């Protein structure tokens, strides 16, 4: 697969990473139709802060057509979320009002805008064993070639070299394909949150010898 390159994050990756986030934003499937009213809604949470606060931990996958994947991480999740709260979220709340009305009638964009005002900073226990976190998304053209494994292992190695004892990640309970992938890489279940049919499964992996 010589047409693809895995590289470190660099300035200017924000738009490409946000696009990948959008195109995988429906539990791994294309979320463009869901977020047509605000295509950058997901990226403002799931890619932008990581590129701003922890670029040294991230990896980008690109080909001739542009950015087609990323793996991003945070060394200390609670410290990362504290910085997000102080430096990132105020701008989001000022620019995007919280949705009103009946929550059962909100569309996907409104539900994400609510997260700007009511963020989820959940970290599974035991936190001391899995303080770091990461997430990865690849466009369909980049899937099935082993890049996901290489990128996760690359970010985990970056975390290990910085002293992390372990890392966790979250995946939608409906995203069975991703769950199988993470389990194959040695991640194990730590916690579940939200409804069984549309919640989040947290998996962790030790970085200790």
Residue pairs with C-beta under 8 A, 6 or more apart in sequence:
1 145
1 147
3 63
3 64
4 61
4 62
4 63
4 68
4 142
4 145
4 147
5 61
5 62
5 63
6 59
6 60
6 61
6 147
6 150
6 151
6 154
7 59
7 60
7 62
8 55
8 56
8 58
8 59
8 60
9 51
9 55
9 56
9 58
9 59
9 60
9 70
9 72
10 55
10 60
13 51
13 60
13 67
13 70
14 43
14 47
14 48
14 51
16 60
16 62
16 66
16 67
17 43
17 47
17 51
17 60
17 67
17 70
17 72
18 39
18 40
18 42
18 43
18 44
18 47
18 48
19 39
19 43
19 67
20 47
20 67
20 68
20 69
20 70
20 137
20 138
20 139
21 42
21 43
21 46
21 47
21 137
22 31
22 32
22 35
22 39
22 40
22 42
22 43
23 30
23 31
23 32
23 139
24 30
24 31
24 137
24 138
24 139
25 31
25 32
25 34
25 35
25 42
26 34
27 172
27 174
27 175
28 137
28 172
28 175
28 177
28 178
31 42
31 108
32 39
34 107
34 108
34 109
35 41
35 42
35 108
35 109
35 112
37 107
37 109
38 96
38 109
38 112
38 113
41 108
41 109
41 112
41 113
42 112
44 92
44 116
45 112
45 115
45 116
45 119
46 135
47 70
47 72
48 88
49 80
49 84
49 88
50 57
50 58
50 72
50 73
50 74
51 58
51 72
52 88
53 74
53 80
53 83
53 84
53 87
53 88
54 72
54 73
54 74
54 75
54 80
56 158
57 72
57 73
57 74
57 75
57 134
57 155
57 158
57 159
58 70
58 71
58 72
58 73
58 155
59 70
59 71
59 72
59 151
59 154
59 155
60 67
60 69
60 70
61 67
61 68
61 69
61 70
61 138
61 142
61 147
61 151
62 68
62 69
63 141
63 142
65 141
68 138
68 139
68 141
68 142
69 136
69 137
69 138
69 139
69 142
69 147
69 148
69 151
70 136
70 137
70 151
71 134
71 135
71 136
71 151
71 152
71 154
71 155
72 134
72 135
72 136
72 155
73 132
73 133
73 134
73 135
73 155
73 158
73 159
73 167
74 80
74 132
74 133
74 134
75 131
75 132
75 159
75 162
75 164
76 131
76 132
77 123
77 127
77 131
77 132
77 133
77 168
78 121
78 123
78 127
78 131
80 133
81 119
81 121
84 119
85 119
85 121
89 116
89 119
92 116
93 116
93 117
96 113
96 116
97 113
98 113
98 114
98 116
98 117
98 118
99 106
99 110
99 111
99 113
99 114
103 114
106 114
122 191
122 193
122 200
122 202
123 131
123 133
123 168
124 130
124 168
124 190
124 191
124 202
124 204
125 190
125 191
128 165
129 165
129 166
129 204
129 206
130 165
130 166
130 167
130 168
130 190
130 204
130 205
130 206
131 164
131 165
131 166
131 167
132 159
132 164
132 166
132 167
132 168
132 207
133 167
133 168
133 169
133 170
134 152
134 155
134 156
134 159
134 167
134 169
135 169
135 170
136 148
136 151
136 152
136 155
136 169
138 147
138 148
148 181
149 185
152 185
153 185
156 167
156 205
156 207
159 167
159 207
160 207
164 207
165 206
165 207
165 208
166 204
166 205
166 206
166 207
166 208
167 204
167 205
167 207
168 190
168 202
168 203
168 204
168 205
169 182
169 187
169 202
169 203
169 204
170 200
170 201
170 202
170 203
171 178
171 179
171 182
171 200
171 201
171 203
172 178
172 198
172 199
172 200
172 201
173 192
173 194
173 196
173 197
173 198
173 199
173 200
173 201
174 197
174 198
179 201
179 203
182 203
183 203
185 205
186 205
187 203
187 204
187 205
188 203
188 204
188 205
189 201
189 202
189 203
190 202
190 203
190 204
191 201
191 202
192 199
192 200
192 201
192 202
193 199
193 200
193 202
194 200
